[in-house]
């Protein structure tokens, strides 16, 4: 099994898995990987809609390694101790999968990807689940249990290790993910990430002997990028504090609104709300529905942004802003009770939204001195 560690391009940030088949007698050396997709102009739309098909592809191992070296990604190979008849069975299975009518499959980020497909092939080879038995965990954790159980990790916990180096992208990904991402991950389900599959394969035994006979690093690159999540959160709160200070200053000068900052803020949140709504109702991404973030990120904020460029707001708009601020209060008030975890970086943005909405709804009125 080949495990390719994460790289810099976004589509490589979670790593990759493949199966290498070598026949020294004939010189056959090929890499079978289920992570190939067609990248064209329609790719972003197909990915967002959840209608993206991946396929099994076959390349010479040397060509694949050259590509990973160009991308500066660590490549680890695990040699598997399998009987000749099992190896032949796996090879025939891969060849059958490579037939044009079989090679395509509907990609699912958590359930069906290049790593889970390799896991399934290896489980066919060994005749059972990889890694340590998960019956003990399955017995004590009910289906759909949330992360409140101490000592267990969720899908979101595992993903954060890879998204911490890209705080803004990570905030978007975690905002788009619904409560399903906060379910506890059982042992076998961890294999949706290639590095986790590598660890599971290392821990697997067949008839009392290790499945992995040797582990080699075919190419070594720098490890995962250092987390910048904490810095991003600090800067976000710094921006919120700065905007609050400016708001107070403008409020004292009877100018509570900004016809530049407020439209931009509400417009950006409105776009985020539209994307969340689309992922929930318009896409096939089951992991994106439902989504608690719609409590504060309303799609209608995009329309509100257009009105906030005007000098005077209608009465209904003031009431709308009050409701939007109340939505943020509801979100923050239930942070410890929601079944879905709210990304840390979202909190300061939501606070700023409520603060700006409140400043618009409660403008400081000018005191007119009495006539003498």
DABEL-V591334 format. One record per run of one state. SS is the DSSP state (~ for helix, > for strand, _ for the rest). FROM is the first residue (numbers start at 0). LEN is the number of residues. Records with the same first field share a line. If there is no record, write none. Layout:
SS->FROM-LEN ; FROM-LEN
This chain:
_->0-1 ; 4-5 ; 12-3 ; 23-4 ; 36-6 ; 49-3 ; 70-4 ; 80-3 ; 97-6 ; 106-1 ; 108-3 ; 112-1 ; 126-8 ; 140-5 ; 146-7 ; 163-3 ; 176-2 ; 184-3 ; 192-1 ; 202-2 ; 206-2 ; 210-1 ; 219-9 ; 252-8 ; 282-3 ; 288-3 ; 295-5 ; 307-7 ; 333-10 ; 361-11
>->1-3 ; 15-8 ; 27-9 ; 52-8 ; 74-6 ; 103-3 ; 107-1 ; 111-1 ; 145-1 ; 153-1 ; 182-2 ; 204-2 ; 208-2 ; 211-8
~->9-3 ; 42-7 ; 60-10 ; 83-14 ; 113-13 ; 134-6 ; 154-9 ; 166-10 ; 178-4 ; 187-5 ; 193-9 ; 228-24 ; 260-22 ; 285-3 ; 291-4 ; 300-7 ; 314-19 ; 343-18
